[in-house]
Amino acid sequence: MQQRTLASLLTGLSMALGVALMILVIVIHDVTVDQLDTDAQGYHLIVGGKGGELQLVMSTVFHLGRPLMPIPYSYYKKFVDGPFAQYVEAAIPYCLGDSYQAAGQQFRVIGTTPGLFTKIAYGSRADGTPKHYTFQAGRNFQTDHFFEAVLGAVAARKTGLKVGDTFRPTHGISGRGDRHDQFTVVGILDPTGTANDRALFINIEGFYLLAGHALSAAPAAAQAPSTEGGPPAAATILAPTSRAAVRKTPLDAVSQALQHHPVPEEQREVTSILVLCKDAFGPMVLDQKINKGSDRIAQAIAPAAVVTRLKETIVGPVRMVLLILTVLIVIVAGLSILVSIYNSMSERSHDIAVMRALGASRTAVMSIILVESILLALLGGVTGVLLGHTILALAAPSIESHAGITLHFWQFSWQEVLLIPGLMAFAALVGFLPALTAYRTDVARSLGK
């Protein structure tokens, strides 16, 4: 009896482990896909330097990987008051290249404008209405307050920074560069469920004033003496003739003294631009003009299309492989139920014969064996569901810090609703052979033993 109980427990445990793995695959996949879709909403195009489309999306949308080479600030101005402005509702510049480390974790620091939180939505609700950024504490940074910052909800919680605190970004995304001048936290965003939750946003004006972020000024024009004996005429800063010849230099003493004056536009670059168009035709027109025009120094991509390809080519196949493996584990666990019950039939033949002698029908005896198989699968399935969600809750902090995916114990997928009934049907199938053996038990022979 004890041996049969141990065998049943081990069989149920194997079923629970298989179900737990299936829960992990299903829930993590659904949450990942939802976050991928959500992060790519709120704008139509990302404009950035030439390179891989996936690299541009990963660095701009998900704050992962190395950013592409920057593009001139003058190109960004085309979307604000230039030839592209007629198609654009909002154009938000991103300047990447800094990071901040705290509590053993690294967060991206992004130079941008206040319009990111007022003109761009971060997703949409079930009814199609846009979700706009809101603040759980403080306010948005102001354009003329160069050294102000806004923190994502996760970044604020992990770093411990609050409104009024200061922090110093590190030059470079590796976290091993020099530390920059400090910024003051003036606002903390409400959770959005996007990658922006784990980022720190600083005023782009302050970003350009940090060491190594502005292009060096081109040689000034010769200073002509005043014809009236006054001071020489002001030098004119010329735009560089070759971007390859322009190097980035630390702020010199003069720049440090004038750091609260905006850096000239000729010395600025942007890593990427989030573009929200006025209508559905805007993205098509801009795609034609940017990607196929004569001035091909940048590329425009639709992030939603890139994310869809990412899901179809990488996320989907990986999920399918993992699901196949977990299904095989569940099948093996189901077969172990069959083996466990079938092997016990020789020991239970006498008990079955007694039940038959007391008036139990063959159908009743067969039903008892089937119910036993179904109960083992049911208990293993329920235990597996609880175990899977417990593992999700325990692993959530690590997954969130490394991948930015937020998981909770109570996150369920609709596919889980089909899991338990499917297990019960499978258990009835694998329990049919031992049940049939019980049905065919010879009462006279079994009682005569």
VENGIDA-V625623 format. One record per residue. N is the residue number from 0. RES is the residue in one letter. SS is DSSP state (H for helix, E for strand, - for the rest). OMEGA is omega in degrees with one decimal (999 if undefined). D_CENTER is the distance of its C-alpha to the mean C-alpha in Angstrom with 2 decimals. Layout:
BEGIN
N,RES,SS,OMEGA,D_CENTER  N,RES,SS,OMEGA,D_CENTER
END
This chain:
BEGIN
0,M,-,179.7,50.57  1,Q,H,179.2,48.42  2,Q,H,178.5,47.53  3,R,H,177.8,46.42  4,T,H,178.7,44.35  5,L,H,178.7,42.57  6,A,H,179.2,41.96  7,S,H,179.5,40.52  8,L,H,179.1,38.19  9,L,H,177.5,36.92  10,T,H,177.6,36.50  11,G,H,179.0,34.54  12,L,H,178.5,32.36  13,S,H,176.2,31.55  14,M,H,-179.3,30.66  15,A,H,179.5,28.42  16,L,H,177.5,26.53  17,G,H,178.9,26.05  18,V,H,179.6,24.80  19,A,H,178.0,22.43  20,L,H,178.6,20.84  21,M,H,177.4,20.65  22,I,H,-179.5,19.01  23,L,H,-179.2,16.26  24,V,H,-175.9,15.69  25,I,H,-174.6,15.91  26,V,H,-179.3,13.80  27,I,H,177.8,10.83  28,H,H,-178.1,11.08  29,D,H,-179.9,11.51  30,V,H,179.6,8.70  31,T,H,179.8,6.24  32,V,H,178.7,8.47  33,D,H,-178.9,8.77  34,Q,H,176.0,5.36  35,L,H,179.8,5.90  36,D,H,-177.6,9.30  37,T,H,-177.0,9.01  38,D,H,-176.0,7.45  39,A,-,-179.6,10.30  40,Q,-,175.6,12.93  41,G,-,178.7,15.64  42,Y,-,-173.7,17.32  43,H,-,-172.7,18.91  44,L,E,166.1,18.87  45,I,E,177.7,17.61  46,V,E,-179.1,20.71  47,G,E,-179.2,20.75  48,G,-,179.8,22.94  49,K,-,-179.4,24.01  50,G,-,-179.1,21.97  51,G,-,178.5,19.30  52,E,H,-178.9,17.33  53,L,H,178.4,14.21  54,Q,H,178.6,14.66  55,L,H,179.2,15.09  56,V,H,-177.6,11.93  57,M,H,-177.6,9.78  58,S,H,-176.6,11.84  59,T,H,-174.0,12.20  60,V,-,-172.9,9.15  61,F,-,178.0,6.33  62,H,-,179.3,9.21  63,L,-,177.2,9.52  64,G,-,-177.7,12.93  65,R,-,178.4,16.21  66,P,-,175.7,16.99  67,L,-,177.8,19.81  68,M,-,-177.8,23.28  69,P,-,176.6,23.87  70,I,E,-177.1,26.07  71,P,E,177.0,29.08  72,Y,H,178.9,28.87  73,S,H,178.2,31.61  74,Y,H,175.6,29.31  75,Y,H,-178.6,27.04  76,K,H,177.4,30.30  77,K,H,-179.1,30.94  78,F,H,-177.3,28.30  79,V,H,-179.1,29.80  80,D,H,-179.4,33.54  81,G,-,-173.6,34.04  82,P,-,-179.7,34.43  83,F,-,-172.2,30.90  84,A,H,-177.2,31.08  85,Q,H,179.7,32.85  86,Y,H,-167.0,29.79  87,V,E,172.8,27.23  88,E,E,178.7,26.43  89,A,E,176.0,24.23  90,A,E,-175.0,23.21  91,I,E,-179.4,20.96  92,P,E,173.9,21.22  93,Y,E,171.6,18.68  94,C,E,-176.2,20.23  95,L,E,176.5,18.19  96,G,E,179.4,19.71  97,D,E,179.5,19.79  98,S,E,177.8,18.04  99,Y,E,-179.0,18.94  100,Q,E,177.2,19.39  101,A,E,177.7,20.15  102,A,-,177.7,20.39  103,G,-,179.9,19.64  104,Q,E,-177.9,16.16  105,Q,E,-178.2,15.37  106,F,E,178.0,13.76  107,R,E,174.2,13.92  108,V,E,-172.8,16.85  109,I,E,173.4,17.00  110,G,E,-177.5,20.38  111,T,E,-179.0,20.57  112,T,-,178.9,22.91  113,P,H,-178.8,23.21  114,G,H,178.2,22.79  115,L,H,-174.9,18.99  116,F,H,-179.8,19.29  117,T,-,-174.8,22.37  118,K,-,-176.0,22.24  119,I,-,173.7,18.66  120,A,-,180.0,16.94  121,Y,-,179.4,13.24  122,G,E,178.4,13.62  123,S,E,179.2,16.56  124,R,-,-178.2,18.21  125,A,-,-179.3,19.84  126,D,-,177.2,22.99  127,G,-,178.6,21.45  128,T,-,-176.5,21.93  129,P,E,173.3,19.43  130,K,E,-179.7,17.52  131,H,-,-179.9,18.66  132,Y,-,173.7,17.69  133,T,-,-174.9,19.98  134,F,E,173.8,21.00  135,Q,E,176.7,21.52  136,A,E,175.4,23.83  137,G,E,-172.6,25.65  138,R,-,175.1,25.30  139,N,-,175.8,23.91  140,F,-,-176.0,25.28  141,Q,-,-175.1,28.31  142,T,-,-176.1,29.05  143,D,-,173.0,32.28  144,H,-,-164.9,30.92  145,F,-,-172.4,29.62  146,F,-,173.8,28.26  147,E,E,-175.7,26.17  148,A,E,174.6,22.47  149,V,E,-176.6,19.88  150,L,E,169.8,17.18  151,G,-,-173.8,13.86  152,A,H,-179.2,14.35  153,V,H,179.4,12.52  154,A,H,178.8,14.13  155,A,H,-178.3,17.40  156,R,H,-177.1,17.41  157,K,H,-178.1,16.68  158,T,H,-177.4,19.08  159,G,-,179.7,21.66  160,L,-,178.0,22.35  161,K,-,177.2,24.05  162,V,-,-177.3,25.68  163,G,-,177.7,28.57  164,D,-,177.0,27.24  165,T,E,175.8,27.05  166,F,E,-179.9,24.94  167,R,E,177.9,25.49  168,P,E,176.4,22.77  169,T,E,-179.5,23.24  170,H,E,-179.5,24.03  171,G,-,-178.5,21.70  172,I,-,178.8,18.15  173,S,-,-178.3,19.74  174,G,-,-177.4,20.92  175,R,-,-179.8,24.49  176,G,-,178.2,25.97  177,D,-,179.2,28.34  178,R,E,-178.1,27.49  179,H,E,173.8,27.84  180,D,E,-173.8,29.63  181,Q,E,174.6,28.26  182,F,E,179.3,26.41  183,T,E,178.2,26.95  184,V,E,179.4,24.28  185,V,E,-179.2,25.45  186,G,E,175.4,22.60  187,I,E,-176.0,19.60  188,L,E,168.5,17.26  189,D,-,178.4,16.78  190,P,-,179.4,13.37  191,T,-,-175.7,11.43  192,G,-,179.0,8.38  193,T,-,178.9,6.45  194,A,H,179.1,5.64  195,N,H,177.7,9.44  196,D,H,-176.1,9.98  197,R,H,179.3,10.03  198,A,E,174.8,12.20  199,L,E,-175.8,15.99  200,F,E,179.6,17.72  201,I,E,178.5,21.35  202,N,E,-177.6,24.16  203,I,H,178.2,24.45  204,E,H,176.4,28.19  205,G,H,178.9,27.83  206,F,H,-178.3,25.44  207,Y,H,-178.5,28.25  208,L,H,179.9,30.75  209,L,-,-176.9,29.09  210,A,-,175.4,30.69  211,G,-,-175.6,29.81  212,H,-,-179.8,27.86  213,A,-,173.3,30.79  214,L,E,177.5,32.82  215,S,-,-178.2,36.35  216,A,-,175.9,38.96  217,A,-,178.8,41.22  218,P,-,-178.3,44.87  219,A,-,176.5,46.53  220,A,-,-179.7,49.43  221,A,-,-177.7,52.83  222,Q,-,-179.1,54.04  223,A,-,179.5,57.15  224,P,-,-179.2,59.87  225,S,-,178.9,60.82  226,T,-,-178.2,64.02  227,E,-,177.2,65.07  228,G,-,-179.4,64.69  229,G,-,179.7,61.46  230,P,-,-179.7,58.20  231,P,-,-179.8,56.54  232,A,-,-178.6,54.23  233,A,-,178.5,50.51  234,A,-,179.1,48.68  235,T,-,177.7,46.35  236,I,-,-178.0,42.89  237,L,-,175.8,42.55  238,A,-,-179.3,39.36  239,P,-,-179.2,38.81  240,T,-,179.9,40.26  241,S,-,-179.5,37.93  242,R,H,-179.7,34.31  243,A,H,-178.0,34.68  244,A,H,-177.9,37.57  245,V,-,178.5,35.83  246,R,-,176.8,34.49  247,K,E,-176.3,32.32  248,T,-,174.9,34.36  249,P,-,177.7,34.08  250,L,-,175.7,35.53  251,D,-,-175.4,39.29  252,A,H,-179.6,41.60  253,V,H,179.6,42.14  254,S,H,178.0,38.43  255,Q,H,-179.5,37.98  256,A,H,-177.1,40.89  257,L,-,-171.4,39.51  258,Q,-,176.6,35.84  259,H,-,171.2,35.85  260,H,-,-176.4,36.90  261,P,-,175.3,34.25  262,V,-,178.7,33.94  263,P,-,-176.8,35.71  264,E,H,179.8,33.63  265,E,H,-177.6,35.22  266,Q,H,-176.8,33.49  267,R,-,170.6,29.93  268,E,E,174.1,27.07  269,V,E,-179.9,23.57  270,T,-,-180.0,20.58  271,S,E,-178.6,19.23  272,I,E,172.2,19.99  273,L,E,-174.0,18.13  274,V,E,173.1,20.84  275,L,E,-176.1,21.53  276,C,E,-178.0,24.64  277,K,-,-178.5,27.53  278,D,-,-175.9,27.78  279,A,-,-179.7,26.65  280,F,-,-178.5,29.02  281,G,H,179.9,27.63  282,P,H,-179.5,24.75  283,M,H,179.9,27.34  284,V,H,-178.4,29.85  285,L,H,176.5,27.58  286,D,H,179.9,26.30  287,Q,H,-175.7,29.99  288,K,H,-175.5,31.03  289,I,H,-174.2,28.30  290,N,H,-176.3,27.71  291,K,-,178.6,31.32  292,G,-,-178.0,33.32  293,S,-,-178.4,35.68  294,D,-,-172.8,33.61  295,R,-,177.6,30.71  296,I,-,-179.0,29.24  297,A,-,175.4,25.76  298,Q,E,176.3,23.57  299,A,E,-179.3,21.98  300,I,E,173.6,19.20  301,A,-,-175.1,17.67  302,P,H,-179.3,13.86  303,A,H,179.5,13.89  304,A,H,179.1,16.28  305,V,H,178.6,14.39  306,V,H,177.8,11.24  307,T,H,177.7,13.97  308,R,H,177.7,15.59  309,L,H,179.3,12.59  310,K,H,-176.4,12.40  311,E,H,-173.8,16.17  312,T,H,-175.4,16.87  313,I,H,-173.0,14.42  314,V,H,-178.2,12.26  315,G,H,178.6,15.32  316,P,H,178.3,17.94  317,V,H,178.4,16.25  318,R,H,-178.2,15.91  319,M,H,178.7,19.53  320,V,H,-179.5,20.81  321,L,H,178.5,19.39  322,L,H,178.8,20.80  323,I,H,178.7,24.10  324,L,H,-179.1,24.33  325,T,H,176.7,23.75  326,V,H,177.4,26.25  327,L,H,177.7,28.72  328,I,H,178.8,28.38  329,V,H,178.4,29.13  330,I,H,177.7,32.05  331,V,H,177.8,33.43  332,A,H,177.4,33.23  333,G,H,177.2,35.05  334,L,H,177.3,37.69  335,S,H,173.9,38.20  336,I,H,179.0,39.09  337,L,H,-178.0,41.66  338,V,H,-177.6,43.09  339,S,H,-178.0,43.25  340,I,H,-177.4,45.10  341,Y,H,-180.0,47.25  342,N,H,-179.5,48.39  343,S,H,-175.2,49.41  344,M,H,179.6,51.56  345,S,H,178.3,54.59  346,E,H,-174.2,54.52  347,R,H,-177.8,54.18  348,S,H,179.1,56.78  349,H,H,179.7,59.47  350,D,H,-179.8,57.39  351,I,H,178.9,56.71  352,A,H,177.3,60.42  353,V,H,178.5,61.37  354,M,H,178.8,59.05  355,R,H,-180.0,60.66  356,A,H,179.0,64.13  357,L,-,173.5,63.36  358,G,-,179.1,62.60  359,A,-,-179.9,58.92  360,S,-,177.0,58.40  361,R,H,-179.5,56.69  362,T,H,179.8,53.94  363,A,H,179.0,53.35  364,V,H,178.7,53.13  365,M,H,-180.0,50.72  366,S,H,180.0,48.57  367,I,H,179.5,48.41  368,I,H,178.0,46.99  369,L,H,179.1,44.40  370,V,H,178.1,43.40  371,E,H,179.0,43.05  372,S,H,-179.7,40.68  373,I,H,179.6,38.62  374,L,H,177.3,38.54  375,L,H,179.2,37.30  376,A,H,-179.4,34.41  377,L,H,179.3,33.75  378,L,H,177.1,33.77  379,G,H,179.5,31.63  380,G,H,179.4,29.13  381,V,H,177.3,28.94  382,T,H,179.0,28.70  383,G,H,177.7,25.91  384,V,H,178.7,23.88  385,L,H,179.9,24.45  386,L,H,179.7,23.79  387,G,H,-179.6,20.49  388,H,H,174.5,19.19  389,T,H,176.5,20.77  390,I,H,176.1,18.95  391,L,H,-178.4,15.60  392,A,H,-178.4,16.81  393,L,H,-178.0,18.08  394,A,H,-174.6,15.12  395,A,H,-178.8,12.58  396,P,H,-179.6,13.36  397,S,H,179.6,13.04  398,I,H,-179.1,9.71  399,E,H,-178.0,8.35  400,S,H,-176.9,10.35  401,H,H,-175.2,9.56  402,A,H,-179.9,5.93  403,G,-,-179.7,4.79  404,I,-,-177.6,4.59  405,T,-,-179.7,7.85  406,L,-,177.4,10.70  407,H,-,179.8,14.34  408,F,-,-172.3,17.65  409,W,-,178.5,18.55  410,Q,-,-178.7,15.68  411,F,-,174.6,17.73  412,S,-,179.9,17.61  413,W,-,180.0,20.70  414,Q,-,177.9,21.38  415,E,H,179.2,22.31  416,V,H,-178.8,25.26  417,L,H,-172.3,26.74  418,L,H,-176.7,26.29  419,I,H,175.8,29.21  420,P,H,177.7,31.71  421,G,H,177.9,30.92  422,L,H,-179.8,31.60  423,M,H,177.5,34.83  424,A,H,178.2,36.02  425,F,H,178.6,35.30  426,A,H,177.5,37.16  427,A,H,179.8,40.10  428,L,H,-177.2,40.22  429,V,H,178.9,40.29  430,G,-,-176.5,42.68  431,F,H,-178.0,45.12  432,L,H,176.5,46.94  433,P,H,177.5,47.81  434,A,H,177.6,48.64  435,L,H,176.5,50.95  436,T,H,177.4,52.55  437,A,H,179.6,53.23  438,Y,H,-175.2,54.63  439,R,-,-178.4,57.10  440,T,-,177.7,58.26  441,D,-,-173.9,62.07  442,V,H,-175.4,63.30  443,A,H,-179.0,66.76  444,R,H,-178.2,65.56  445,S,H,-179.9,62.85  446,L,H,-179.6,65.30  447,G,-,-178.9,67.92  448,K,-,999,65.83
END
